[in-house]
Amino acid sequence: MQVTQTQFIEDSSSIQSGPFISIQNLVVDYWTEKKDSFRAVDDVSFDVYRGEVLGLAGESGSGKSTIANAILRLIDPPSKVSGKIMIGTSNILRLDSKQTREYRWKLVAMVFQGAMNSLDPVFSVSSQVIETIKAHDPVISNSDARSIALELFRRVGIDPERSNDYPHQLSGGMRQRVMIAMALALRPKLLIADEPTSALDVVTQKQIMSLLRHLRAEYNLSVLFITHDLPLLSQICDRIAVMQRGKIVEIGSKEEILHEPKSDYTKLLIRSVPNLKGTKTALPEFESFNDH
């Protein structure tokens, strides 16, 4: 059923119980240079509930980021996306361009992997947040948009005096905080965090994880947290879904996944985490993705 832009937003905002977003039988096929199709995501289904943090774990190339891009409608032809991505009674994959613009950032926002690559190097960080706000609310004044941007910087732990700095003048952790502020600018209901700490040192990682936990509680955010790092997921997630070769091989509470895994792949993923205590042992080897 096709819905109007206004109906779609009202429908999504009325969700109080059950999943906020439901991924149903999602399939993503890419086309190679040889004009062959490659299935990056194969019949994946899972839900993310209001206020929940769901971790999506797996090695590089397992399809995690492709799912995130599909949710945000960032996969273009000739690649093919099929299945359903449901918010309320609306299938996100069937939204028109105007509805998609309303959906992105207002309902679902994303913190991309590698903040330096996501920020424009020739504009100050505040101007980039302001641009995001004004793009979705053209009638807002520059001063009001700047006030919102500065308040967001305070919320994520950036001194407003640094707001006119350029990305290269900020540390990796501060750039990631800018990306989080930008993602929160329109008060989304679901935040997708794609490897948000992968390029950061352990101290800064801890700070970013603490910030995400605080923002989750403050905004009642649903979070889809994507990473290959299972110990990191144990710090923030309610449930964990484990991906291998485009499929979800196991999903459950973090206690079930980390302490009572059922899938051989999940067990291998857990054993691949170096143990800093006890006897030194060789880490297990993963079968090559391309060998399958």
C-alpha positions in Angstrom: 0.0 0.0 0.0 1.4 3.4 -1.0 1.2 6.0 1.7 1.7 9.8 1.7 4.7 11.4 3.2 2.7 12.7 6.2 1.0 9.4 6.8 4.3 7.6 6.8 5.8 9.8 9.5 2.7 9.6 11.6 2.6 5.9 11.2 6.2 5.5 12.3 5.9 7.9 15.3 2.9 6.0 16.7 4.9 2.8 17.2 5.1 2.1 21.0 5.4 -1.6 21.2 6.8 -4.4 19.1 9.7 -3.8 16.7 10.4 -0.3 15.5 11.9 -1.7 12.3 11.6 -5.2 10.9 13.9 -6.6 8.2 12.2 -9.4 6.4 13.8 -11.7 3.9 16.3 -9.1 2.7 18.4 -9.9 -0.3 21.0 -7.7 -1.9 22.7 -8.6 -5.2 25.7 -6.7 -6.6 26.9 -6.8 -10.1 30.6 -7.4 -10.8 32.8 -6.1 -13.6 32.2 -9.4 -15.4 28.5 -8.7 -15.3 27.9 -11.5 -12.9 25.7 -11.1 -9.8 27.1 -11.5 -6.3 24.8 -12.1 -3.4 26.1 -10.0 -0.5 23.0 -10.4 1.7 21.0 -13.6 1.5 17.5 -13.9 3.0 18.2 -11.9 6.2 15.5 -11.3 8.7 15.6 -9.5 12.1 13.9 -6.9 14.2 15.1 -3.9 16.2 12.8 -2.9 19.0 12.2 0.7 20.4 15.1 1.5 22.8 17.0 -1.6 22.0 20.7 -2.0 21.0 21.1 -4.8 18.5 24.6 -5.8 17.6 25.4 -7.1 14.1 28.7 -9.0 14.3 30.8 -10.8 11.7 34.1 -10.7 9.8 34.8 -8.2 7.1 32.8 -9.0 3.9 30.0 -10.8 5.8 27.4 -8.3 4.6 26.9 -6.1 7.7 27.5 -2.7 6.1 25.4 -3.7 3.0 22.4 -4.2 5.3 23.0 -0.8 6.8 23.1 0.8 3.3 20.0 -1.1 2.3 18.1 0.3 5.4 19.1 3.8 4.4 18.2 3.2 0.7 21.8 3.9 -0.4 22.1 1.0 -2.8 21.4 2.0 -6.4 20.8 0.1 -9.6 22.1 -2.1 -11.2 22.4 -3.6 -7.7 19.2 -5.1 -6.6 17.5 -5.1 -3.2 14.5 -7.2 -2.5 12.5 -8.3 0.6 10.9 -5.9 3.1 12.2 -3.3 5.5 9.1 -2.4 7.5 8.4 0.5 9.8 4.9 0.2 11.0 2.9 -0.8 7.9 5.2 0.9 5.5 7.8 -0.9 3.4 10.8 1.4 3.2 11.9 -0.1 -0.1 8.7 1.2 -1.7 9.0 4.8 -0.7 9.2 7.5 -3.4 12.0 10.0 -3.4 10.2 12.6 -1.3 9.3 10.0 1.3 12.8 8.6 1.3 14.1 12.1 2.0 11.7 12.4 5.0 12.7 9.0 6.2 16.5 9.5 6.1 17.9 11.3 9.2 14.5 12.0 10.6 13.7 8.4 11.4 16.9 6.5 10.7 20.4 8.1 10.8 23.8 6.6 10.4 27.3 7.1 11.8 29.5 5.9 9.0 32.8 4.1 9.3 35.7 6.5 9.0 34.7 10.0 10.1 37.5 11.7 8.1 36.1 10.2 4.9 32.5 11.3 5.7 33.2 14.9 6.6 34.0 17.5 3.9 37.5 18.8 4.5 36.8 22.3 3.1 33.9 23.2 5.5 33.9 23.8 9.2 32.3 21.0 11.2 29.5 23.3 12.5 28.6 24.4 9.0 28.2 20.7 8.0 25.8 20.0 10.9 23.9 23.3 10.1 23.6 22.2 6.4 22.1 18.9 7.5 19.5 20.7 9.7 18.6 23.2 7.0 18.4 20.6 4.2 15.5 19.0 6.1 14.0 22.2 7.5 14.4 25.0 4.9 12.4 27.5 6.9 14.7 27.4 9.9 16.9 30.5 10.4 20.7 30.2 10.2 20.9 31.4 13.9 18.4 28.8 15.1 20.2 26.0 13.1 23.5 27.1 14.6 22.1 27.1 18.1 20.9 23.5 17.6 24.3 22.5 16.2 26.2 24.0 19.2 23.8 22.3 21.6 24.4 19.0 19.9 28.2 19.6 20.2 27.8 20.1 23.9 25.7 16.9 24.2 28.4 14.8 22.5 31.3 16.4 24.5 32.7 18.9 22.0 33.6 22.4 23.2 31.4 24.8 21.1 34.6 26.9 20.7 35.8 24.2 18.4 32.7 24.4 16.2 34.5 26.5 13.5 37.4 24.1 13.2 37.9 22.0 10.1 37.9 18.2 10.2 41.7 17.9 10.0 42.0 20.1 13.1 40.2 17.6 15.2 41.3 14.3 16.6 39.8 11.0 15.4 37.6 10.8 18.5 36.3 14.3 18.1 35.5 13.8 14.4 33.5 10.7 15.4 31.6 12.8 17.9 30.9 15.3 15.1 29.4 12.5 13.1 27.3 11.4 16.0 26.0 15.0 16.5 25.2 15.2 12.8 23.3 11.9 13.0 21.3 13.1 16.0 20.5 16.6 14.5 16.9 15.6 13.4 16.2 13.4 16.5 16.0 10.0 14.7 14.4 7.0 16.2 17.0 4.5 15.0 20.8 5.1 14.9 22.9 2.8 12.8 26.5 2.8 14.0 28.8 1.2 11.4 32.1 0.3 13.1 32.1 3.7 14.9 35.3 2.9 16.9 37.4 0.9 14.4 40.0 3.6 13.8 40.2 4.8 17.4 42.6 4.0 20.3 41.2 2.0 23.2 40.8 5.1 25.5 38.8 7.0 22.9 36.8 3.8 22.1 35.7 3.7 25.7 34.7 7.3 25.6 32.6 6.8 22.4 30.9 3.7 23.8 30.1 5.6 27.0 28.6 8.5 24.9 26.5 6.1 22.9 25.1 4.5 26.1 24.2 7.9 27.5 22.6 9.1 24.2 20.6 5.9 24.0 19.1 6.5 27.4 18.6 10.3 26.8 16.9 9.9 23.4 15.3 6.5 23.9 17.2 5.5 20.7 17.1 2.2 19.0 20.6 1.4 17.8 21.9 -1.1 15.2 25.6 -1.4 16.2 27.8 -3.0 13.5 31.2 -4.4 14.3 33.5 -7.4 14.0 34.5 -6.9 17.7 32.4 -9.1 20.0 33.9 -7.8 23.3 32.8 -4.3 22.2 29.3 -5.5 21.6 29.2 -7.0 25.1 29.5 -3.4 26.5 26.4 -2.0 24.9 24.1 -4.5 23.2 20.9 -6.2 24.4 21.0 -8.8 21.6 23.5 -9.9 19.0 23.0 -11.2 15.5 26.0 -13.0 14.0 26.5 -12.9 10.2 28.6 -15.2 7.9 28.7 -15.0 4.1 25.6 -12.8 3.9 23.4 -14.9 6.2 22.5 -14.6 9.9 23.7 -17.8 11.5 22.6 -17.0 15.0 20.7 -14.4 17.0 20.0 -14.1 20.7 20.7 -12.2 23.9 24.3 -11.2 24.4 24.6 -13.7 27.2 23.4 -16.5 25.0 25.7 -15.5 22.1 28.8 -14.9 24.2 28.4 -17.7 26.8 26.3 -20.4 25.1 26.8 -20.0 21.3 25.1 -22.6 19.2 26.7 -21.9 15.8 30.2 -23.3 15.0 31.0 -20.0 13.3 30.0 -18.0 16.4 32.3 -20.2 18.6 35.1 -19.6 16.1 34.5 -15.9 16.2 34.6 -15.9 20.0 37.8 -18.0 20.0 39.5 -15.6 17.6 39.5 -12.9 20.3 43.1 -12.8 21.8 43.2 -13.9 25.5 45.6 -11.7 27.4 45.7 -14.1 30.4 46.7 -17.7 30.7 48.6 -19.9 28.3 49.4 -18.5 24.8 47.5 -20.3 22.1 47.3 -19.9 18.3 44.2 -18.1 17.1 41.9 -20.0 14.8 41.9 -19.4 11.1 38.8 -18.4 9.2 38.0 -20.1 5.9 38.3 -17.6 3.1 35.0 -15.9 2.1 35.9 -16.4 -1.6 36.5 -20.1 -1.1 32.8 -20.7 -0.5 
